[in-house]
Amino acid sequence: MARLRLNTLKPGENYTAQELDSFVTTTDVALLSTNANQLFTDPDRQYKVVHEFEGFFEHSSDDGEKYFREKKAYVVEKA
């Protein structure tokens, strides 16, 4: 259970869906998954972090502009 207290993810490492759930609940990050909306359906499923980004561009529906968000973003795929 101690491993559930993650404060960062490392590219190339595997994590369970339960660990990722705990991480995004306690950390201001964006998590992108290659298996659509099924990321948290099986808490024991393993996911590999394949990319880490320091931020991303986001389109604002308010003013139509694109803004860079300085927010960690991770891409994960089923291991």
N, C-alpha and C positions, 0 to 999 in steps of 0.2 A: 504494500500500500504506500510505502514511502515514495516510490517512484511517481506517484500521481501528482506530486507537488513540483511539477516542471516549471521552470522560469524561462526556458528557451527550447527550441527544437534544433536538431542538428541534421543537415542534409546527409543522406546516406544511412541514417539510423531508422530503425523500425519502432513504431509505437502502437499500442492497442487503441481501439476507438475510445475506450474508457479514459485512457490517458490524454488523448487529444481533446475529448469532451471537457475534462477537468482543466486543461490548459487554456482553451478558448473561453471558458467561463471565468477564469481569473486573470486573463491577460488581454490587453487591447491589441488584437491581431486579426488578420483575415486569413481564413483557411479555405483553400480551393481543393476540391476533391475530384478525381477522375471517374468516380462511380456515382455521379449525380447526387440525388438526395438520400442515398443509403449509407452515408458515412457513419452515423451513430446507431444504426439498426442492430448491429451485433457488437456488443461491448468488447468481446474478446478478439475480434478480427484485427489482424495486423496491417498497418499502413506504413509505407516507406516515404520519408520526406525526400522529394526529388529536387526541389528548388526552394530557395529562400530569397526574398526580395526586401529591400529596405523601405520600399514604398511602392505606390502605383498611381496611375492616372485614373481619375474618376470624373464622369460627366455630371454636371449639375443640372437637374431638371428645372431649377429655379431661374437660372439666367442663361442656360445653354452653353456655358463655358466648361472647359476641362481644367481640373485642378490636380496637382500632385499631392497625394496624401502621404505624409511621412508616418507610415504605419507598417510594421512588419507584415509580410504576407508569405505564406507557405503553400506549396503545391504538394499534395500527398496522393499516392496511388496504392491500390491494394497490393500487399506483399505476397 
